[in-house]
Amino acid sequence: HSPLMAVTNAISGTTALGGMHLLAHSNSAGVTTLAALATTLSTVNIVGGFIVTKKMLDMFKRPDDPPEYYHLYGIPAAGSLAFYGAGSMSGHVPEID
């Protein structure tokens, strides 16, 4: 199940990125609507895949296993976003286009 979820998440990630690209560069209401729908559904699929995988892995957890600190994974992401935001506000980050 885990390799299957990895492939599904990779495909959904590509679909989400394509939808976001179309949202940024569309000139038509139909394209914008389809891009928003693709991005939303792909994001739901990705999050659902992570939830199912976590529940599946929790089935194998023993009562005497050490605690896991998943909330600490957000520290590097928050730091990266903070540095990017500071650079963007100061004008020293190139625009991606």
KOLMAR-576975 format. One record per residue: x, z, y of N, C-alpha, C in turn; residue number from 0; residue in three letters. Coordinates in steps of 0.05 Angstrom, whole numbers. Example, Ala and Ser with C-alpha at 12.3 -4.5 7.8 and 13.67 -1.06 7.14 Angstrom:
! KOLMAR-576975
{{264,156,-114},{246,156,-90},{264,156,-66},0,ala} {{257,142,-45},{273,143,-21},{258,157,1},1,ser} 
***
This chain:
! KOLMAR-576975
{{16,0,-24},{0,0,0},{17,0,25},0,his} {{39,14,25},{56,16,49},{68,-11,57},1,ser} {{79,-27,39},{89,-54,48},{66,-72,58},2,pro} {{43,-69,46},{20,-85,55},{12,-78,83},3,leu} {{12,-51,89},{5,-42,116},{26,-51,136},4,met} {{51,-51,128},{73,-60,146},{69,-89,154},5,ala} {{62,-106,135},{58,-134,141},{33,-137,159},6,val} {{12,-123,152},{-12,-125,168},{-7,-115,197},7,thr} {{8,-94,200},{14,-84,227},{32,-104,242},8,asn} {{50,-117,228},{67,-137,241},{50,-161,251},9,ala} {{32,-170,234},{14,-192,242},{-4,-184,266},10,ile} {{-15,-160,264},{-32,-151,286},{-16,-146,311},11,ser} {{9,-137,309},{26,-134,332},{31,-161,346},12,gly} {{35,-182,330},{40,-208,341},{14,-218,355},13,thr} {{-9,-213,342},{-34,-222,354},{-39,-206,380},14,thr} {{-33,-181,381},{-37,-165,405},{-19,-175,428},15,ala} {{6,-181,421},{25,-192,442},{15,-219,452},16,leu} {{6,-236,434},{-5,-262,442},{-29,-259,460},17,gly} {{-46,-240,453},{-70,-235,470},{-62,-225,498},18,gly} {{-42,-207,499},{-33,-197,525},{-20,-219,541},19,met} {{-6,-237,528},{6,-259,542},{-15,-278,554},20,his} {{-36,-283,538},{-58,-299,548},{-73,-285,571},21,leu} {{-76,-259,569},{-89,-244,591},{-74,-247,617},22,leu} {{-48,-247,615},{-31,-249,639},{-30,-277,651},23,ala} {{-35,-297,634},{-30,-325,644},{-55,-343,641},24,his} {{-79,-332,637},{-102,-349,633},{-115,-357,659},25,ser} {{-127,-380,659},{-141,-390,683},{-171,-393,678},26,asn} {{-180,-387,654},{-207,-391,647},{-220,-365,637},27,ser} {{-246,-362,643},{-260,-338,634},{-262,-336,604},28,ala} {{-266,-359,591},{-268,-359,562},{-242,-350,548},29,gly} {{-220,-360,559},{-194,-353,548},{-188,-323,553},30,val} {{-195,-314,576},{-191,-285,582},{-208,-268,564},31,thr} {{-232,-276,559},{-250,-260,541},{-239,-259,513},32,thr} {{-231,-283,502},{-219,-283,475},{-193,-268,473},33,leu} {{-177,-269,494},{-152,-255,495},{-156,-225,495},34,ala} {{-176,-215,510},{-182,-187,511},{-193,-178,484},35,ala} {{-210,-194,472},{-221,-188,445},{-198,-186,424},36,leu} {{-180,-206,425},{-158,-206,406},{-140,-182,409},37,ala} {{-134,-175,434},{-117,-152,439},{-130,-126,431},38,thr} {{-156,-123,436},{-171,-99,429},{-172,-96,398},39,thr} {{-181,-117,385},{-183,-115,356},{-157,-111,342},40,leu} {{-136,-124,352},{-109,-120,340},{-99,-91,344},41,ser} {{-104,-80,367},{-96,-53,373},{-111,-33,355},42,thr} {{-137,-38,351},{-153,-21,333},{-142,-23,305},43,val} {{-135,-47,296},{-124,-50,269},{-97,-36,266},44,asn} {{-80,-38,286},{-54,-25,285},{-57,5,283},45,ile} {{-73,17,301},{-77,46,301},{-90,55,274},46,val} {{-110,40,265},{-122,46,239},{-103,45,216},47,gly} {{-84,26,217},{-64,25,196},{-46,49,196},48,gly} {{-38,58,219},{-21,82,221},{-37,107,211},49,phe} {{-63,109,218},{-78,132,209},{-81,132,179},50,ile} {{-87,109,167},{-90,107,138},{-64,114,124},51,val} {{-42,103,135},{-16,109,122},{-9,138,124},52,thr} {{-15,151,147},{-9,180,149},{-26,196,129},53,lys} {{-52,189,127},{-69,203,108},{-59,199,79},54,lys} {{-49,175,73},{-39,170,46},{-14,186,41},55,met} {{4,187,60},{28,203,57},{23,232,56},56,leu} {{3,242,70},{-4,270,69},{-14,279,42},57,asp} {{-24,260,26},{-32,267,-2},{-9,277,-19},58,met} {{15,268,-11},{39,275,-27},{54,299,-15},59,phe} {{43,311,5},{56,334,18},{52,359,2},60,lys} {{73,375,-2},{71,400,-16},{67,423,4},61,arg} {{56,445,-5},{51,467,13},{77,479,24},62,pro} {{99,477,9},{123,489,19},{142,470,34},63,asp} {{132,447,41},{148,428,56},{151,438,85},64,asp} {{174,433,97},{178,442,125},{159,428,144},65,pro} {{154,440,167},{136,427,187},{148,402,198},66,pro} {{131,384,206},{140,359,218},{134,359,248},67,glu} {{151,348,264},{148,350,293},{144,321,304},68,tyr} {{122,309,298},{116,282,306},{113,280,336},69,tyr} {{104,301,349},{100,300,378},{126,295,393},70,his} {{149,301,381},{174,297,394},{182,268,396},71,leu} {{169,250,380},{175,222,382},{167,210,409},72,tyr} {{149,224,423},{140,213,449},{160,218,471},73,gly} {{180,235,467},{200,240,488},{216,216,496},74,ile} {{228,201,476},{242,177,485},{225,156,498},75,pro} {{200,153,488},{182,133,500},{175,141,529},76,ala} {{169,167,533},{163,176,561},{188,173,579},77,ala} {{211,179,569},{236,175,585},{240,146,592},78,gly} {{236,128,573},{240,99,578},{220,90,599},79,ser} {{194,98,596},{174,90,616},{180,102,644},80,leu} {{191,126,644},{198,139,670},{220,124,683},81,ala} {{241,116,668},{263,101,680},{254,74,689},82,phe} {{238,61,673},{228,34,681},{211,37,706},83,tyr} {{193,57,707},{176,61,731},{193,67,756},84,gly} {{213,83,753},{230,89,776},{245,65,785},85,ala} {{255,49,766},{270,25,774},{251,4,786},86,gly} {{227,3,776},{208,-17,786},{199,-10,814},87,ser} {{195,16,820},{188,24,847},{210,21,867},88,met} {{235,23,857},{258,20,875},{266,-10,879},89,ser} {{254,-27,862},{260,-56,864},{285,-65,850},90,gly} {{296,-49,832},{320,-56,818},{316,-66,790},91,his} {{291,-70,782},{285,-80,755},{275,-108,758},92,val} {{287,-127,743},{277,-155,746},{249,-158,734},93,pro} {{234,-176,745},{207,-181,734},{209,-198,709},94,glu} {{192,-192,690},{191,-206,665},{169,-227,668},95,ile} {{177,-253,666},{156,-274,668},{165,-298,654},96,asp} 
***
